[in-house]
């Protein structure tokens, strides 16, 4: 098995360090976590995938719905599946509930490495965060910011922006504004944008997804992000198994 996407993570060669990696944004976040989970499971015996927000039932990994998040009960589930997705039961049959920050901390101490979603985007490539979106916990080790290249050249009214009305109000733009790479890169890198949910001390990497169908847009957006940050920037396609660093 190739380790194509693991390069987006910092070097966590010591399994005892229990790294905890947050993912925010949209446009392939869940798919990227699943791909990384498969790659990491070839290295670590306990790879946990989870979320602080609700999640649908369509998962390719085994799902665990524990009553307790500590001790040997949770550890025993990794003997049955790795990677292992961990959620809470939901009263809705088509959903799982996200876990709490405290439960995430407990999972972090049990797993060799833990990947978790920190926001939802309803499968849209760009979004606006609100007070209801969790902030990345201080105990996280790294943040991966995901954005879909398919949003480049569209407008908020075109259906590719999560909470489009709030997005336009917050950024004081018309719903017909064409979203170019300069504007999108500002949204995903600025302290007022996606950075509002990320503690300043945490390192981050950026991944521009959907380069298979939107190659020129992905290249232009990745380059624009690279010009705004000293953090690592990648582009590619999770669906096609492609990734490369920009800059």
TIRODO-666717 format. One record per atom (N, C-alpha, C): x, y, z; residue in three letters. Coordinates in pm, whole numbers, plus 50000, padded with zeros to 5 digits. Each point is the difference from the previous one (the first is absolute). Example, Ala and Ser with C-alpha at 12.3 -4.5 7.8 and 13.67 -1.06 7.14 Angstrom:
<rs>
513194943150780ala/499115011950000ala/500905012050000ala/499655010549928ser/500825011950006ser/499235010950073ser/
</rs>
This chain:
<rs>
500844988050000unk/499165012050000unk/500875012450000unk/499705009649911unk/500785012349994unk/499565009950107unk/500955008250042unk/499715010250100unk/499995013649931unk/499005002349917unk/499975012349922unk/499675012250084unk/499004998950085unk/499475011750067unk/500605002450138unk/500744990450052unk/500555001550133unk/501025011450007unk/500495004349884unk/500965011049998unk/499395013150050unk/498675000950001unk/499365012350044unk/500085001650152unk/500334989150069unk/500145000550145unk/501435003350038unk/500165006150117unk/501345002150053unk/500574986550041unk/501284999750033unk/500664987350030unk/499634995250140unk/499124989950005unk/499614994150128unk/500524985650004unk/501314998650001unk/500614986849992unk/499954992550132unk/499705007050109unk/499954993550131unk/498564997350038unk/499534987549994unk/498614997050029unk/499565004150140unk/500935001050094unk/499645003350137unk/499625014750017unk/500215008049896unk/499705014350011unk/498505002849984unk/499234990249951unk/498555001249987unk/499575012849928unk/500475002549879unk/499595012349930unk/498515000249971unk/499455012050003unk/498575002249979unk/499875010849893unk/499444996349884unk/500025008849882unk/498595004649968unk/499815013149992unk/498695005849969unk/499885003049851unk/498784998549948unk/499705003249861unk/498835009849997unk/500185011349930unk/498925009649985unk/499875003849854unk/498845006049965unk/499765004449863unk/498984991249930unk/500174998449870unk/499054992149922unk/500594996149866unk/499254991649929unk/500464996249867unk/500824987349997unk/499734990750093unk/500724987450000unk/500654996550131unk/499595006750106unk/500604998150133unk/499844985550048unk/498794994949993unk/499744986350047unk/500764989749917unk/500055002249869unk/500734990749913unk/501495000150030unk/500545011950027unk/501435000950033unk/500304992950132unk/499135001750099unk/500204993150128unk/499974984849980unk/499054995349920unk/499914985649974unk/501264994749932unk/500505007449901unk/501214995849929unk/501194999750095unk/500155010450079unk/501105000350096unk/499864988850104unk/498774997250039unk/499774989150095unk/500504986849946unk/499734997549872unk/500464987449939unk/501524999549993unk/500635011149965unk/501455000249992unk/500634998450139unk/499455007150098unk/500574999550134unk/499814986450066unk/498944992849962unk/499764986850059unk/501064989949961unk/500805003149897unk/501124991449964unk/501235002550087unk/499915010850080unk/501125003850087unk/499654998150147unk/498795004150036unk/499554999650139unk/498914989750019unk/499934994150118unk/499004989750028unk/498685005850049unk/500025012850042unk/498765006250049unk/499875013949938unk/499295000749888unk/499745012649930unk/498535003550021unk/499755011050070unk/498635004250030unk/499595011349907unk/498794998949944unk/499405010349916unk/498705004250067unk/499825012950023unk/498805004350069unk/499655014349961unk/499045005850071unk/499505013349963unk/499385006850122unk/500145013250004unk/499315007950101unk/498635004549952unk/499644996349877unk/498725003849943unk/499254987549954unk/498745001749960unk/499194988949952unk/500594994149873unk/499684987549976unk/500514993249881unk/498944990749946unk/499974998349867unk/499074990849938unk/500444985650015unk/499184990949955unk/500254985850022unk/500844993449891unk/500305007049892unk/500754993849891unk/501495000550030unk/500514989350058unk/501414999350036unk/500594987049946unk/501225000849950unk/500684988049952unk/500764993150113unk/500255007250110unk/500714994250114unk/499004994450101unk/500494990950083unk/499164994950108unk/499675011350096unk/498765000050050unk/499545010550091unk/499744994050137unk/500535006750101unk/499834995850139unk/499155010550072unk/498994995350074unk/499135008950076unk/500094996150148unk/501095003450065unk/500234995050137unk/499145007250104unk/499754993150109unk/499355006350114unk/501015007650084unk/501244995349997unk/501085006650073unk/501175002449907unk/500765010650025unk/501115003849913unk/501354998150066unk/500024992150106unk/501264997850071unk/500264985150018unk/501274996850025unk/500364986750046unk/499954989149895unk/500084987550048unk/500144988449913unk/498784997749909unk/498835004950040unk/498814998049916unk/500185006249863unk/500525012349997unk/500225006749873unk/501204994149927unk/501044996750073unk/501194994149938unk/499654987049928unk/499094992350056unk/499654987049942unk/499395001449861unk/499385011349971unk/499395001949868unk/501075000649890unk/501195004950034unk/501065000949899unk/500514986249959unk/499764990050083unk/500384986449961unk/499094994849891unk/498845006249984unk/499034995749899unk/500085008249873unk/500455012650011unk/500055008749882unk/501035010950019unk/500745002849895unk/500985010749999unk/500205004649855unk/499675012549967unk/499595010850088unk/498594997950055unk/499705007250107unk/498714998750067unk/499365013750014unk/498775001249948unk/499245012450019unk/499214999150130unk/500055010750078unk/499385000150132unk/499045011750009unk/498724996950025unk/498975010250013unk/499114996950119unk/499045008850022unk/498944997450097unk/498724996349925unk/499154992350065unk/498724996549942unk/499145012449984unk/499175000049895unk/499115011249973unk/498564995250001unk/499055008450042unk/498594996249990unk/499514999149857unk/500755005849906unk/499654999449859unk/500694988249934unk/499274991549928unk/500604987949943unk/501045002849894unk/499935011649935unk/500925002849890unk/501235007950045unk/500165002150131unk/501105008250050unk/500704993550119unk/501275003950019unk/500714997450124unk/500265013450067unk/500045000250132unk/500335012150073unk/501515001450012unk/500465012549998unk/501415002450026unk/500304998250147unk/501264998650030unk/500434998150139unk/500355013650061unk/500225000150131unk/500385012350069unk/501525001749998unk/500455011950035unk/501445002550009unk/500654991150105unk/499284997650109unk/500544991550107unk/500144985549950unk/499024995349925unk/500084986549945unk/501104999049897unk/500175010649921unk/501105000349904unk/501344998850071unk/500155006850111unk/501254999450076unk/500244985850051unk/498944993450045unk/500144986150047unk/500424990849885unk/499375001749883unk/500354992049883unk/501455002549960unk/500415012450004unk/501385003749966unk/501004992250084unk/499704998150126unk/500934992950089unk/499994984949980unk/498974994849934unk/499904985649975unk/500574996449863unk/499725008349899unk/500434997249863unk/501475003649979unk/500634993749903unk/501355004249960unk/499955013549930unk/498965002049920unk/499815012649930unk/498505001849977unk/499545012450013unk/498575002949989unk/499795011249900unk/499124997749903unk/499615010149901unk/498555003550026unk/499685013050003unk/498625003650029unk/499535012149920unk/498744999749960unk/499365011549936unk/499585009950107unk/500225012849971unk/499675010250098unk/498865009049953unk/499484997649882unk/498865007749951unk/499314992349889unk/498825004549963unk/499274994049889unk/499845010149889unk/499874995349877unk/499855009049886unk/498914995449904unk/499254989550037unk/498924994849915unk/500494996949858unk/501254994949993unk/500624996049873unk/500265011849907unk/500055012150054unk/500315011949920unk/501505003050012unk/500625005649896unk/501445002350001unk/500475012250078unk/499055008950037unk/500365012250072unk/498895003150099unk/500345006750111unk/498995002150103unk/500285012550081unk/499025003750082unk/500185010050103unk/499844993050134unk/500895002950092unk/499884994450135unk/499115008950085unk/499264993750090unk/499175007250096unk/500424996050141unk/499355006050099unk/500324996950139unk/499694985550034unk/499124993649921unk/499654986150027unk/501044990249951unk/500895004249911unk/501084991349956unk/501034998950112unk/500424987950034unk/501004998650107unk/501315006749963unk/500695005050099unk/501365004849979unk/500964988350015unk/501064999949924unk/500984989450012unk/500565000050142unk/499964988550070unk/500494999750138unk/501495003350010unk/500375005950112unk/501395003850024unk/500934987950003unk/499464988250035unk/500874988250011unk/500244993349865unk/499415005149894unk/500284994749866unk/501465002949964unk/500524992249906unk/501405001449961unk/500205006649864unk/498994999349915unk/500115005549865unk/498605001849944unk/499865009349907unk/498735002549933unk/500204998749849unk/499124992549936unk/499984999049854unk/498795007849951unk/500235010249919unk/498935008349944unk/499734995249857unk/498754996149973unk/499634994549870unk/499075009649928unk/500215001849869unk/499135008249917unk/499914993649863unk/498825000449939unk/499804994049869unk/500235009949887unk/500774996049900unk/500305008949889unk/498795003049913unk/498934992150013unk/498815002249917unk/499275012950033unk/500325006350114unk/499325012550036unk/500605012049928unk/501204998649945unk/500655011149931unk/499195004049877unk/499735013049988unk/499275005249884unk/498504999150012unk/499494995050111unk/498554999650024unk/499615011850088unk/498725001450025unk/499495010250091unk/499304993350117unk/499855007050113unk/499334993850114unk/498604994849969unk/499305006749909unk/498654995449966unk/500014987449914unk/501184995949957unk/500114988349914unk/499864986650071unk/499975000150133unk/499734987850074unk/501214992650054unk/501195005749989unk/501214993150046unk/500575005950128unk/499285009350061unk/500455006150125unk/499024996150110unk/500514994050106unk/499164996350114unk/499615012550077unk/498695001550027unk/499455011950065unk/500295012549917unk/499604999649875unk/500345010649904unk/499535013750046unk/498795000950055unk/499505012950044unk/500865006050111unk/500334991850100unk/500875004650108unk/501405003449948unk/500464992149905unk/501315002449939unk/500045013949936unk/498995003249923unk/499965013049933unk/499885011450101unk/499184998350102unk/499845010550101unk/501315002350075unk/500674989150036unk/501225001250079unk/501115007049921unk/500144996249874unk/501085005549918unk/499565012449922unk/498745004150020unk/499465012249936unk/500164999649848unk/499514989149942unk/500054998449856unk/498614996749946unk/499795002249871unk/498754996349935unk/499984985049973unk/498814994349997unk/499884985649973unk/500444996649859unk/500135010149915unk/500424997849861unk/501515001849980unk/500715003450106unk/501455002349987unk/500704987349954unk/500875001549902unk/500804988749955unk/501144997950100unk/500104987850049unk/501004996750100unk/501314996149932unk/500945009449999unk/501284997249935unk/500994994550103unk/501164995949953unk/500954993250088unk/500555009350108unk/500125012949972unk/500495009250101unk/499025001050117unk/498715000949968unk/498995001150105unk/499914986950080unk/499954988749931unk/499894987150069unk/501214997450088unk/501195003149950unk/501214997750080unk/500005008750125unk/499435012149991unk/499885008550117unk/499054993950104unk/498884994649952unk/499024994050090unk/500614988450078unk/500734991349933unk/500484987750065unk/501275002050081unk/500715011249980unk/501265002050074unk/499925010850107unk/499055009149991unk/500015011650088unk/499484996750139unk/500415008050097unk/499544998550137unk/498505002550009unk/499495008749917unk/498565003050001unk/499204988849935unk/500634992549911unk/499334989049931unk/500174986950075unk/500524989949929unk/500164986950062unk/500905000550124unk/500935009550000unk/500925001150113unk/499325003350131unk/498755004749994unk/499285003350124unk/499744987650085unk/500064988349940unk/499754987550071unk/501284992550035unk/501165005849969unk/501274992950019unk/500865007450102unk/500424993650109unk/500925006450094unk/501295004349930unk/500505011650037unk/501165005749931unk/501224990950004unk/500154992350107unk/501224992250017unk/500074988049907unk/498884995849942unk/499974987649925unk/500515001949857unk/500864990649958unk/500414999749861unk/498854995049914unk/500015003949875unk/498934995749911unk/500564997049861unk/499274991949928unk/500284997349859unk/498715002349923unk/500135003749873unk/498845002649914unk/499974989749888unk/498804995349971unk/499834990549890unk/498875004849909unk/500365002849874unk/499025003749898unk/499624987449924unk/498764995850016unk/499524987349944unk/499325002249864unk/499754988949933unk/499264999349873unk/500815005449882unk/501314997850007unk/500855004249888unk/499824991149878unk/499344988550016unk/499784991349884unk/499055006449899unk/498955006550047unk/499035006349912unk/500195015049987unk/500805005950088unk/500185014550002unk/501485003350018unk/500814994649911unk/501465001050014unk/500535014150002unk/499585008249905unk/500495013849993unk/499575008050122unk/498754998150041unk/499505007250118unk/500724995550125unk/500264987050013unk/500714994850117unk/501415005750007unk/500685000449887unk/501365005349995unk/500015014850039unk/499075007649944unk/499955014350028unk/499655002750146unk/499044992450055unk/499605002150139unk/501124995950095unk/500634988749974unk/501104995650086unk/501145010249999unk/500285005749883unk/501055010049992unk/499635012750076unk/498735003949991unk/499535011950073unk/500094997950151unk/499644988050046unk/500114996950143unk/501475000050041unk/500854994349917unk/501434999250029unk/500615013950016unk/499485009749927unk/500525013650008unk/499565007250127unk/498984994750067unk/499475006350121unk/500504993750128unk/500694988949992unk/500384992750122unk/501364993649985unk/500644997650114unk/501244992450002unk/499744985250026unk/498744996550023unk/499644986050024unk/500044992049870unk/500064986950015unk/500064991249883unk/498675000149925unk/500085000549868unk/498815000049914unk/500114988549902unk/498914992349988unk/499954988649910unk/498795001349909unk/500064993649886unk/498864999049910unk/499924985749948unk/498824996149956unk/499864986549947unk/498564995849993unk/499804987050001unk/498664994149993unk/499994987450086unk/499195000350106unk/499894987950081unk/499394988849918unk/499025003349917unk/499324990049919unk/500964992949906unk/500935007349943unk/500954994249905unk/501324996050064unk/500155002250130unk/501244996250068unk/501195008549961unk/499755013149975unk/501085008949957unk/500235010750108unk/501265002850029unk/500345010950090unk/501425004549970unk/500225013150005unk/501375005349988unk/500075013350074unk/501175002950049unk/500215012650072unk/500235011349901unk/499495011750036unk/500135011949915unk/501025009350064unk/500865005949920unk/500965009650052unk/501284993650053unk/
</rs>
